[in-house]
Amino acid sequence: MEIKKINAWSLARITTIFGLILGIVSVILLAIANKSLESIPLEELQQSGITNIEFTWKTAVFTIVSYTLVGFVWGFLIALIYNVLAKYIGGIVLDVKEKKGQ
């Protein structure tokens, strides 16, 4: 079985969800990192080159929205690029085995 074409909107929907999940995970990790940096004196942070550790709701929303949008765009573009390449060099070949009785 060969995948000759991928529906761009279909793949974009899936990668949008992946982007959303990664955005949420990133915000959680950023919040944890920010909280741990609060325990370090400001002078030490500045000596190590860290000057701004502000983490706000704006940052969280921007991060989640950005990851979600990037997920959509990448999924859409990957499907379009795959479709062009598959037309000229062939698609991905899957070796599937059907179960007996189905």
GUKOL-739311 format. One record per residue (C-alpha): z negated, y negated, x. Coordinates in pm, whole numbers, m for minus. Example, Ala and Ser with C-alpha at 12.3 -4.5 7.8 and 13.67 -1.06 7.14 Angstrom:
BEGIN
{rec {m780 450 1230}},
{rec {m714 106 1367}},
***
This chain:
BEGIN
{rec {0 0 0}},
{rec {96 m340 139}},
{rec {m49 m679 44}},
{rec {267 m887 11}},
{rec {116 m1201 m141}},
{rec {m230 m1352 m199}},
{rec {m287 m1586 m491}},
{rec {m404 m1907 m320}},
{rec {m623 m2021 m611}},
{rec {m789 m1681 m631}},
{rec {m880 m1676 m263}},
{rec {m987 m2042 m275}},
{rec {m1234 m1965 m556}},
{rec {m1394 m1686 m353}},
{rec {m1414 m1888 m30}},
{rec {m1556 m2182 m226}},
{rec {m1847 m1962 m329}},
{rec {m1890 m1849 34}},
{rec {m1890 m2215 139}},
{rec {m2152 m2298 m121}},
{rec {m2376 m2014 m5}},
{rec {m2334 m2114 361}},
{rec {m2408 m2476 271}},
{rec {m2732 m2379 97}},
{rec {m2836 m2158 390}},
{rec {m2754 m2441 633}},
{rec {m2967 m2687 437}},
{rec {m3258 m2445 442}},
{rec {m3223 m2398 819}},
{rec {m3189 m2775 873}},
{rec {m3504 m2835 670}},
{rec {m3695 m2577 874}},
{rec {m3570 m2726 1201}},
{rec {m3657 m3076 1082}},
{rec {m4007 m2968 985}},
{rec {m4063 m2806 1324}},
{rec {m3942 m3119 1504}},
{rec {m4197 m3330 1316}},
{rec {m4476 m3162 1511}},
{rec {m4333 m3281 1845}},
{rec {m4436 m3632 1954}},
{rec {m4153 m3887 1920}},
{rec {m4166 m3975 2290}},
{rec {m4094 m3614 2389}},
{rec {m3806 m3595 2144}},
{rec {m3652 m3914 2278}},
{rec {m3682 m3787 2635}},
{rec {m3487 m3477 2537}},
{rec {m3213 m3688 2375}},
{rec {m3309 m3643 2009}},
{rec {m3328 m3986 1852}},
{rec {m3289 m3928 1479}},
{rec {m3460 m3644 1293}},
{rec {m3436 m3788 944}},
{rec {m3345 m3525 687}},
{rec {m3299 m3655 334}},
{rec {m3170 m3532 3}},
{rec {m2847 m3720 80}},
{rec {m2808 m3508 391}},
{rec {m2873 m3190 193}},
{rec {m2624 m3276 m81}},
{rec {m2361 m3390 169}},
{rec {m2399 m3067 366}},
{rec {m2367 m2843 61}},
{rec {m2071 m3036 m82}},
{rec {m1896 m3044 257}},
{rec {m1933 m2670 314}},
{rec {m1813 m2601 m40}},
{rec {m1504 m2822 m3}},
{rec {m1421 m2677 337}},
{rec {m1452 m2327 189}},
{rec {m1204 m2416 m85}},
{rec {m952 m2581 148}},
{rec {m966 m2302 407}},
{rec {m925 m2031 145}},
{rec {m627 m2208 m9}},
{rec {m463 m2273 329}},
{rec {m526 m1922 459}},
{rec {m358 m1773 151}},
{rec {m56 m2003 187}},
{rec {m22 m1924 559}},
{rec {m64 m1552 495}},
{rec {206 m1558 227}},
{rec {454 m1726 463}},
{rec {377 m1486 747}},
{rec {384 m1180 520}},
{rec {731 m1278 398}},
{rec {870 m1274 751}},
{rec {667 m1015 941}},
{rec {521 m803 663}},
{rec {184 m797 495}},
{rec {m136 m613 568}},
{rec {m99 m242 509}},
{rec {m389 m67 339}},
{rec {m434 307 350}},
{rec {m598 398 21}},
{rec {m695 736 m113}},
{rec {m729 793 m484}},
{rec {m1014 1006 m609}},
{rec {m917 1317 m799}},
{rec {m973 1293 m1172}},
{rec {m904 923 m1199}},
***
